[in-house]
Amino acid sequence: MTLAEIQAKIQAGIENSTVTVEGDGCSCSTKVVSPIFEGMSLLVRQKMVLAVMDEEITNGTLHALSIKTRTPEEDA
């Protein structure tokens, strides 16, 4: 899976998000910025992103995913 594919999938799955992805495709890190995260705990935010990528994690396409989530205000 390419970094662009990971980025596109997360952007499609997390409303109004801006996503950056770094890494090699099977082990990567991502930063997801979305207003939808307002008022959510970090754990809930991460679970949302993991749910979007669940199939790839489960089938081994994506081995490791480091996640940082922010609201637009937190990212400013």
ABEGO torsion letter per residue (X at the ends): XBAAAAAAAAAAABBGBBBBBBEAGABBBBBBBBAAABGBBAAAAAAAAAAAAAAAAAAGABABBBBBBBBAAAAX
